[in-house]
Amino acid sequence: MRLTYKTDNIMLMFIALLRLMICCHAVSFQISEKYHVYPRILQERSTARNLVLKLSEKITLNLEKSTVLADDLLFVTSTKDLHEVETVDTSNIQQSIYHDTHYQSSVAVRQKDGNLEVEGIINDNIRIRPLPEGERSINGQMLHEIFEVEPFKGDLSRAERKILRVKDGSSRPSSDGMLEHLNYPQARASRVDKFQVELHLISDKAHQRYYKTNQELITYLAIMANAVNLRYLDMAYPKVKFLLVGVTRVKDHDFARNSGGEIEAGEMLGGLEDYKKRGKIPGKYDVVYLMTGLDMIKYANGRKSKGISGRAYMGTVCTHMAMGEGEDTPLAYSGVNTLAHELAHTLGSDHDETPECPWADGYLMSYVDGGLRKFRLSQCSENSIRQYVRKLSDECIQVLNARNLMKDENKFPGQTIRAQFFCKKQGRQNGQRGKGQRVIVKQDADCNIQCCYRYVGYMTCAKYKMLDGMKCLPGKTCRRGICGKH
């Protein structure tokens, strides 16, 4: 049974009760081990952009089209020697992302050359991925694997329940002990009906290495963000939705000391804060989240504890402290609930520890497994988010990244440095200086620049590779050593 959500409060309450009754069956199927399937599309409703996808005799998904990516996503590749920023047209990825609200599914469905590929989240603990090298069906269908994951680790009853709060709501201690002013956005006057939170995700060294291409990583993180949005479906006034506007792939940098695959949570969050302060996360976003493939730990009274999977600063969206972190097992989407939980903290939601919303109820903002409730925000969490959003400015509420994400980041070095200046700088580094010097610049179609230094009675020349963005031929520039219309 499928329902259309309405904004009327009575209808929302009715739907919530009805979902509790009907969804028990929806998420009840379990698997004891991996098994193989050949997915097929039973029905395609092109007008509504929906699909009916049969995975097995037990599992059929009624998929709806999702919108979770900015049209032009900012992608950063970060190494010790390189910090490369580029825009990615996400239209092809976006077309493949679907969700099923009944099962809380978030999947990518791709159809190419007659092949159907499905990957992603079926429900909280069941995943699917294609096996391109596997045996095809008699109809040529691609083999897929359905497998189970453990969404949580350790004994959550003993997990950390401390909230990272910004001191007094206006300042916080910096790394050197000084109080640092926190600029909260100016309060807005009108009610907010919809808040699209612009999210930048960072995949750390241990996490990103499992993805062969940037597109694979973007697709994976889009499926994650799409699954997070399902946890916020019942939220109204405002409707809260996360939009993935940026991805950073950190190839050779740890945000804190990696000790045998373990990383201290507080140190890692401090490392993220330092990384952000150094201007390593470009673009416009409301919150940044670091996803790690390492095992997060913490120390209390000299004892090590593994009962932590995420951290975030409370009530910080649209401020310079808007950041969080959490574990995720690469390729398994195990960190979805952690991501949803920590993002709720940044939106002003505390843990459920009041008489109205007790910890034992097991909603999203508790670590207790409350069954279906762990996929939803409690009324207390929703009210806290509403109160926080009322403080936000119009600029924060507006979506700034739908297009032209790299307005301030899309210039290349050769666009900001003139050839004459470049040659003079190179000449000085190589001892070409003196009175009466005249610099002659020659450029060619192979992206070489010849810098000649003429003195009285003689001339010396040197050849260099052009900077990206330098003009090589009329109407053409160099990009990665290629002269063309980029």
Secondary structure, DSSP 8 states (H G I E B T S, - for coil): ------S-HHHHHHHHHHHHHHHHHHT----SS-EEE--EEEEEETTTTEEEEE-SSS-EEEEEE---EEEEEEEEEE-SS-EEEEEEE-HHHHTTEEEETTTTEEEEEEEETTEEEEEEESSSSEEEEEETTS---TT---EEEEEE---S-S-GGGS----EE-GGGTEEE-TTS-EEE-------SS--SEEEEEEEEEE-HHHHTT-SSHHHHHHHHHHHHHHHHHHTTT--SSEEEEEEEEEEEESS--SS--BTTEEEHHHHHHHHHHHHHTT-S-S--SEEEEEESSEEEEEETTEEE----EEEEET-TTSTT-EEEEE--TTTTTTHHHHHHHHHHHTT---S-SSSS-GGG--TTSSS--GGGGGS--HHHHHHHHHHHTTS-HHHHS---SS-TTTTT---HHHHS-HHHHHHHHHHHTT---TT-EEEEEE-TTSEEEEEEEETTEEEEEEEE--TT-EEETTEEEETTEEE--
